[in-house]
Amino acid sequence: MTSFYPRGGIAITDSSTVHWHPSAAYLYVLHLDGPALAWEYLRRNPEYRLAWQHHQHRPQHEAQRWGLRLLEDPARDARDAHPDWFPDPSSVVQVYPDADPTADALLFQLWRIPGRKQLMHDGKRLVLTTQLVDRMLRMAISPALEDGMAYAYAVRAGCQLRERWRAIEAELAALDPATVERTALATGRPGRTSILHMHTLQALDGTLAGASQRGVAEALYGITAVAERWYEDGDLRAQVRRLIRRGQTLMDRGYQRLL
């Protein structure tokens, strides 16, 4: 688990004591979707971490400042956290009872849904997160829906209807166990964007831990490469600067674009 030691946004410990150096610790980032990546950046925000520390003494609407319904523990990474975003990201599937089901309507069976499931109640509804091979399925289940009832999916109307449907179409298709099995065989290599997020988060952690830009570069690219290519206005130095600047932007408010 990554550790952070912010005090006013400044590290108060030696960077060598913080376990941000091994790149292998960030491999899980390669398989995160937009909402999960958004959480990875938000949980590193020093102001958010302070808000979490004092959440018992503040009204719950403090969470909405960060785009959440409830504050989530920043010590939990995206594999264990349950951030409840407000409003729901486009990738969230809304499930309601079917008011006029047909004779062959499918019945909602929560425990027949494939994948590793996590459940959370946000005070109004049940939120289900399912890990399906290399993707996440998020469902907001209406409190009126009971196990064994016919059900229907709901997508918000508006000018972005097509984009919202595309965001959940692949996840809904993956609910078929046969599709899940085929997907497991067809899982490909992570894309360039996923690798960029992995490097960005590692660079951001190094900066939050008090490491220099050169120290961040050595962790990312190796001591030998830095010794050969690290010089004023060099491409490697510029690349590290861009990673750090990108991470800080996404940590501050830019994470909302990932939703």
C-alpha positions in Angstrom: 0.0 0.0 0.0 1.3 3.4 -0.9 2.0 5.7 2.1 1.6 9.5 2.2 2.8 12.0 4.7 1.3 15.4 3.8 1.4 18.4 6.0 0.1 21.3 4.1 0.9 19.4 0.9 4.6 19.0 1.9 6.3 15.7 2.7 7.6 15.4 6.3 9.6 12.2 5.9 12.6 11.0 4.0 11.6 9.7 0.6 13.6 6.5 1.1 11.1 5.4 3.7 8.1 5.6 1.3 7.5 2.5 -0.8 6.9 4.2 -4.1 10.1 3.0 -5.8 9.1 -0.5 -7.1 7.2 -0.1 -10.3 5.6 -3.5 -9.7 3.5 -2.0 -6.9 1.7 -0.1 -9.6 0.9 -2.9 -12.0 -2.8 -3.1 -10.8 -3.3 0.4 -12.2 -3.0 -1.0 -15.7 -6.5 -2.7 -15.4 -8.4 0.2 -13.8 -11.3 2.0 -15.5 -12.0 5.7 -15.4 -13.8 5.9 -12.0 -11.2 3.7 -10.3 -8.4 5.9 -11.8 -10.2 9.0 -10.6 -10.1 7.6 -7.0 -6.4 6.8 -7.3 -5.7 10.5 -7.9 -8.2 11.9 -5.4 -7.0 9.8 -2.6 -3.5 11.3 -3.0 -4.8 14.8 -2.5 -3.5 16.2 0.8 -6.6 18.3 1.3 -8.9 15.3 0.8 -6.8 13.3 3.2 -7.2 16.0 5.9 -11.0 16.1 5.2 -11.1 12.4 5.8 -9.3 12.7 9.1 -11.9 15.2 10.3 -15.0 13.7 8.6 -16.6 12.7 11.9 -16.7 16.3 12.9 -18.0 17.7 9.7 -21.4 17.5 7.9 -21.5 14.8 5.3 -22.1 17.3 2.5 -18.3 17.8 2.7 -18.1 14.8 0.4 -19.9 16.6 -2.4 -17.0 19.0 -2.6 -15.0 16.1 -4.0 -17.7 14.7 -6.2 -18.7 11.9 -3.7 -21.8 11.0 -1.9 -19.8 9.7 1.0 -16.2 10.2 2.0 -14.0 7.2 1.4 -10.9 6.1 3.3 -7.9 7.3 1.2 -5.7 4.6 2.6 -7.6 2.1 0.4 -6.5 1.8 -3.2 -8.9 1.2 -6.0 -8.9 -2.6 -5.4 -10.5 -2.2 -2.0 -12.2 1.2 -2.0 -15.9 1.9 -2.6 -16.0 5.5 -3.8 -19.6 6.5 -4.4 -19.4 9.2 -7.0 -22.0 12.0 -7.4 -23.5 12.1 -9.9 -23.0 8.6 -11.1 -20.4 8.2 -13.8 -21.6 7.2 -17.3 -20.3 3.7 -16.8 -22.7 3.0 -13.9 -25.6 0.7 -14.9 -28.9 1.6 -13.3 -31.2 -1.3 -12.6 -34.9 -1.1 -11.9 -37.9 -3.5 -11.7 -39.5 -4.1 -15.1 -43.0 -2.6 -14.8 -44.4 -4.6 -17.7 -42.3 -7.8 -18.0 -42.7 -10.3 -20.9 -43.2 -14.0 -20.3 -39.6 -14.7 -21.1 -38.1 -11.8 -19.1 -34.8 -12.5 -17.4 -35.0 -12.5 -13.6 -32.5 -10.6 -11.4 -30.3 -13.0 -9.5 -27.6 -11.1 -7.7 -25.4 -14.0 -6.9 -25.5 -15.4 -10.4 -23.7 -12.3 -11.7 -20.1 -13.5 -12.6 -17.0 -11.9 -11.1 -15.7 -10.8 -7.8 -18.4 -8.7 -6.2 -18.4 -5.9 -3.7 -21.6 -4.4 -2.2 -22.2 -1.1 -0.5 -25.4 0.7 0.6 -25.1 4.5 0.3 -28.3 5.2 2.3 -30.6 5.1 -0.8 -29.7 2.1 -2.9 -27.4 -0.9 -3.2 -24.2 -0.2 -5.3 -22.6 -3.3 -6.8 -19.1 -3.4 -8.1 -18.0 -6.5 -10.0 -14.6 -7.3 -11.3 -15.0 -9.0 -14.7 -11.6 -10.2 -15.9 -9.9 -7.0 -16.9 -12.9 -4.6 -16.5 -15.2 -3.3 -13.9 -19.0 -3.4 -13.9 -20.8 -1.0 -11.6 -24.5 -1.3 -10.9 -26.8 1.0 -8.9 -29.7 -1.2 -7.9 -33.1 0.3 -7.1 -34.4 -0.5 -3.6 -37.6 -1.6 -5.2 -35.9 -4.4 -7.0 -35.8 -7.8 -5.3 -34.0 -11.0 -6.2 -36.0 -13.0 -8.6 -37.9 -10.0 -10.1 -37.8 -9.1 -13.8 -35.6 -6.1 -14.3 -34.7 -3.4 -16.8 -31.6 -1.2 -17.4 -32.0 2.6 -17.3 -29.8 5.1 -19.1 -30.1 8.9 -18.6 -31.8 10.8 -21.4 -30.1 13.7 -23.0 -27.7 14.8 -25.8 -25.1 12.3 -24.5 -27.4 9.3 -24.6 -25.4 7.5 -27.3 -22.1 8.0 -25.4 -23.7 6.8 -22.1 -25.0 3.7 -23.8 -21.6 2.9 -25.3 -20.0 3.3 -21.9 -22.0 0.4 -20.5 -22.8 -1.7 -23.5 -19.6 -3.8 -23.3 -20.0 -4.3 -19.6 -23.6 -5.5 -20.0 -22.5 -8.0 -22.7 -19.9 -9.3 -20.3 -22.5 -10.5 -17.9 -23.0 -13.6 -20.0 -20.7 -16.2 -18.5 -19.7 -17.5 -21.9 -18.6 -14.0 -22.8 -16.6 -13.7 -19.7 -14.8 -16.9 -20.6 -14.0 -15.7 -24.1 -12.9 -12.4 -22.7 -10.4 -14.1 -20.4 -8.8 -15.7 -23.4 -8.7 -12.6 -25.5 -7.4 -10.2 -22.8 -4.7 -8.1 -24.5 -1.8 -6.0 -23.4 -2.5 -2.7 -21.6 -2.8 0.3 -23.8 -0.5 3.4 -23.8 -3.0 5.4 -21.7 -2.9 2.8 -18.9 0.9 2.8 -18.9 0.9 6.6 -18.8 -1.4 6.6 -15.7 0.9 4.0 -14.0 3.9 6.2 -14.5 2.0 9.3 -13.6 0.9 7.9 -10.3 4.4 6.7 -9.4 5.9 10.1 -10.3 3.2 11.8 -8.2 3.9 9.6 -5.2 7.6 10.3 -5.5 6.9 14.0 -5.5 4.5 13.8 -2.6 7.2 11.9 -0.7 9.7 14.7 -1.2 11.8 13.1 -3.9 13.6 15.2 -6.5 12.8 15.1 -10.2 16.0 13.2 -10.8 15.0 10.7 -8.0 11.7 10.2 -9.7 13.4 9.6 -13.0 15.7 7.0 -11.5 12.8 5.1 -10.1 11.0 5.1 -13.4 13.7 4.6 -15.9 16.7 3.3 -14.0 19.9 4.9 -12.7 21.9 4.1 -15.8 19.5 5.8 -18.2 19.4 8.9 -16.0 23.1 9.1 -15.8 23.3 9.1 -19.6 20.4 11.3 -20.5 19.8 13.6 -17.5 20.8 17.1 -18.4 19.3 20.6 -18.6 16.4 20.8 -21.1 16.9 17.2 -22.0 14.0 15.0 -23.2 14.1 12.7 -20.1 14.0 15.7 -17.7 11.1 17.2 -19.7 9.2 13.9 -19.6 9.5 13.6 -15.9 8.3 17.2 -15.5 5.3 16.5 -17.6 4.4 13.4 -15.6 4.6 15.3 -12.3 2.6 18.2 -13.7 0.0 15.9 -15.1 -0.3 14.0 -11.8 -0.7 17.2 -9.8 -3.4 18.4 -12.2 -5.4 15.1 -12.0 -5.0 15.0 -8.2 -6.3 18.6 -7.7 -9.5 18.6 -9.8 -8.6 16.9 -13.1 -9.7 13.5 -11.8 -13.3 14.5 -12.5 -12.6 14.2 -16.3 -11.9 10.5 -15.8 -15.5 9.9 -14.6 
